[in-house]
Amino acid sequence: MIPYCPHTLFLFFSFSFSLLKFRTFSSGHRTHPMTLKYPSKMPATIFLDSGGVINDNSLRAPQWLRYLGEFLPTTVLGGTAQVWSAANIEVVKPFFSRWHEYMTQAIELAAQVQAEAIAAGQDRGTVERGLDKATNVYWIFERVQLLIWIKEMCRVAGPHHPELESKILPSLTDDDLHQVAKSAQVYAIERVKAAYPGAIDTLRNLKASQGYKIYTSSGDSYEDLVAIMKGLDVIECFDDMYGSDRVNCLKASRLYYDRIFERVGLRVVRRDASGRVMEDPEEGEGGRDEVVVLDDSIKALQWAREAGARTILITDKELDLSLEAYSHIDYKLKALTELPALLESWRTRLEIEGARS
């Protein structure tokens, strides 16, 4: 971020910058005018990713190992906790390195399944909204990646679990394996507790004390998000949960955010390539909505920005936001706990501007 225009710099530092606990005034400076970063009015709606924003993925991983190790031996696959935990350690890195490949495969398969369903006489609107799991791209994606994961797990575990390849796997169908993998996922999700320090209190403060409308904008499913937030005892902080299944669109393009904003009933401001809000003379009283999206994914924030959102990257890495690669990121915070100070700085700035006008 670069300094605001000279005649307001002193006032803004006095009223606002002291509230900011994050350091974006060094490596985080932007080269365009600072006014482009600030909302045209206070946002009322906040969208949060789950992993990397509310939950610490580095804390999730060891817990997942533990719970998968607990659960898989109780299934038809048998084996021991040690065998399955070791298998997951070996499988997880190459598995996630192919994540976009699974997404592409699922998108192509979903397009085919949806076309066939419409040709067979199913209601086009029902199919396009993904109301049937059989034609919803998220559920197709989940099945694709869970089957790949559980089969890789069995391949690695096989030499340490003799009956797996000789007796157990030959008797199981893909549907059986998918059910085992899905059940293991649900078992772990319901038990993992990995919230960042202060994240839960921040959510409660934003909702109860400040009255923001809060939604998830995650690549997970609605049912998984509900389980996660119930586990953290913050389900009451959310006005609704949005994952890919709710909008029949993977978190892989601007379309994902466009659909979520539409479902919530928002008419988000339009921003040009520089970040400036484009005025619409035909807008009625109140104008369009300012919304905030927090994510740990630089790519996801590019899509959110294209959809008009104020974008906040959550990361503890030092980034130079003046670089073109980060031009779609409005702010960088180290943690969700720093969001209230940023929101307060916006409010103070808008009050200063209002007093001048």
N, C-alpha and C positions, 0 to 999 in steps of 0.2 A: 504494500500500500504506500502511495506517495502522499505528501502533505496536502491537506485541504487548502483552498485559496487563502492567501496571506492574511486578509482582514478578519477571517473567522478562526484562524488557527489557534490563537491564544484562548479564546472562549471554548473552543471544542476540546482542547487539551484539558482545560479546567473542569469542564462539566462531564466529559465523556471518557477521555483516554485513561484517566485514573481508574476507571471501572474495568478496564481490560486486563485480564491476567495472562493473556497469550502474547507471544512476541512475533507479530507479523510486520513490525516496522524495521526489520533488518533484511533477512533473506526473503521475507514475504512481501516486499514492496511491489506495487503494480506500476506500470508505466503510463496507464491512461488516467484521466482526472479522477480523483477520489470520489466525486459525487456519483460516478457510475456504479459504485459498489453499494451505495445506500439505497434502501427501498424508498419508493415514492410516498408510502404511508406505512404504518406499522402492520406487519403481517399478523394475521389471526390464526394461521394454520401452519403446522410444522410436520414434516414427514421425516421419519427416522428409519435407517436401516437397522437390522438387528445385530448381526455379527460385525464386529469392528467399530460399532458405535455404542450400542448398549452392552453387548456381550464381548468379552475379551476372547478372541479365537485361540490365543496361545494357552488360555486356561481350559478351554473346551477340549482340546486335543487329548490330554492325558485322562480326562474324565471319560471321554468317549471310549478310549482303550479299556478302561476299567469296566464300564458297563457292557460293552460288547463282549468282553471276556466273561462277564457274569451270565449274560443272556444266551449266547449261541450254544453253549453246552446243554442248555435245557430244551433246545429244539430238536427236531428230527436229525439234525446234522451231528449231534453228539460232540465228542472231543472234550478238550480241557480249556480252561481259561487261558492258560499259558500259550497253548497252540494258537488260539484265535487272536489273542493280543499280539503275538509275534507276527502272525500273518498280516494283520492290519498295519503294523509298523512298516512292513515291506511293501505293501500294496498302495498305501495312501498317497505317497508322493507321485508316482507315475499315473495313478488314477486321476488325481486332480489336474495333472498337467494336460490331460486330454478333455478337460471340461467343455471347452468350446466345440470340440468335435462332437461330443454327446448332444450339445444344444443344437448344432446344425442337423444332426441326424434326426433329432426329435421334431424339429421344425418341418423338415421335409416329409417325415412320416405323418405328422399331423395334417399337413396340407392334403396328402393323399387320402387319409382316413376321412377328413371332413368333406372332401369332394365326393367320395363314395357314399357318405351318409346322405348328403343332399340329393345325389342322383337316385338314391334308394327311396326318396320321399320324405326324409326327415325335414322338419321345419328349419329353413335357412337361419332364421334369427336365433333359434335355440342352439344350433351348431356353432354359429359365429360367436355367440356369447360364452360358449364352452360350458353350458349348463349340464351336459352329459359328460361324465368323466372319460368315457370311451373316445370322445373327440376333442377333449381339452388338451391343449399342447403341454401344459404343465404336467398333467398326470401321465401323458405319453413320455415326456422327458424323464420323469421320476422313475418310471418302469425301466426305461432304457439304461439309465445310469445305475440303478440298484441291481439290475441283473448283471451288468458288467462287473460291478463291485463284488457281489457275492460269488460269482464264478471265479474271479481272480483270487478271492479269499480261499475258496475250496482248492484251487490249483496249488497255492502256496502251502496250505495246511495238509494237503494230501499225503506227502511223504512222512509226516509226523502223526498221521491218523489213518492207519492202514485200512480200516473198514469204510472210510469215506468214499474212496474211489471204487473199491471192489463190490460193496454192497449197497451203500446208501444212495449215492448220486444216480446210479442207473435206474432207481425206482422213482426218481423225482422229475416232475415236469418243470418247465420255466415258470408256470404259475405257482408251483410249490416253492421254488427258490425265491421268487419275488415276494411271496408272503412271508417267508423267513426273514428276508432282508428288510422288508417294511416293518415287521414286528420288532426287529432289533433296533431299527432307527427310532421308532416310537418309544421303546423302552429307555433308550439313552436320552432322547429329548426331554422326557418327563422327569429325568433325574439330574441332568447336568445343571449346575449353578455356576455361572461364569461372568456375572455382571461386573463391569468396571467399578472401582471404588468411587462412590458418590453418585453413580448413574441413577440408582433407584430414587434417592432423595431428590435429585435434580428433576426427574420425571414428575414426581409428586408435587414439587414446588411449581413447575410450569403449569400443571393442570389445576391444582387446588388453589394456589395463591395468585397465579397470574391469568388463569382462565383460557389458555391457548387450546385450540383444537389440535389434537395430536393423533397421527396415524402412522402405521408402519408402511414402508415402501421397500419391501424385501423380495428376494428371489425365492423365498420359501413358500410353502403353502399356508393357507389360512389356518388350517387345523394345527399345523406345526407351530405357527406363531402364537396361537392361543395357548398351546401347551407350554411354550417357552415363557410367555408373559405371566401365565398363572403360576408357573414355578418360581418366578421372581416376585410374585405377589404385587404386580403392577398392572394387572389387566384392567383395573378401573381407571387407569390414567389415559387409556386410549379410547378415542371416539369410534374407531373401527380399525380392523386389521386388513391390510392389503398386501397380498402376495401374488405371484404370477398366476395362480389358478383363478383368482377372483376376476381377472381381466383377460383371461385366455391369451396371455402374451408373456413370453419369457422376458426376463430383465436383460434385454440385449439390444434395445434401440429406444429412440425417443417415444415410440408408440406406447411403450410400457407406461411412461409418465403421463402421456396425453390421456390414456384410458383411465388411469387412476384419478387424475384431476377431474375428468368428466364425471366419473362415478360419484365423486364427493360433491359434485355440483359447483365446482370452481370455474371461473373464467379468468385464467391467469394472465397477468400482464404479458405483453409481447416485447421482447428485447432484441435489439439488433446485434450484429457481430461484436461490437465493442462493449455490449452490456447495457447500453442506454435503453430506457423504457420508451417505446414508440407510442406517442399519443394517438388516441382514436377519437376524433371529433363526434363520432356517432354513439359513443358510450354514454349511457345514462348517468344519473347521479350516483356517486360512489365509485364509478369506474370499475376497472378490472381488479382482480385479487392479487395481492402480493403473497407468495408462499415461500417457505424455506425448506430446503432439502439437505439433510446431513447424511453423508455416506463416507466410507473409507475407500471407495473405488473412484479413481480419477475418471475412468471411462463412464461410469454411471452418472457422474456429475455433469459430464458433457451432454448426455441425453437430457438430464433434468434442466440444464441451462437452455438447451434448444427449445424446451417446452415452456420457458419463461421464468423458471424458479430462481431464487437466490440460493447459491450453492455454497456449501460449507464442507470442506474436506477435513475429516478427522484422522490425524496422523501425528506421530511424534518425530517424524523425519523432517529434516531441514530442507525446504524447497524454495526455489526462487520463483515466486509467482509472476514475475515480470516476463518469464520465458513464454514463448508462444504455446508450448505444450500445455501450459496451465492457464491459458487465457480465459477459460470457461469457469475457473474456480474464483469465487468472490472472496472467500475467507478460508483460512486454515486455523483450526483449533487442535490442541493436543488431546482434548477430551470433551465429552458431552457436558461435563461440569462447568466448562467455560462459556457455554451458550447463554446463560442468563445475563452475564456481564455484557456480552455482545448485543443482545436484545435491548438492554438498558441504554447502551451507547446510542443505538438507533433512536430510541424514544427521546433521549436528551437532545440529539441533533435536530429531530423533527420539531421539538418544542422551541428550540432556539430559532429555527427558520420560521416557525409560525409566529413567534413574537416579533420578528422583523417585518413580516408581511402585513 
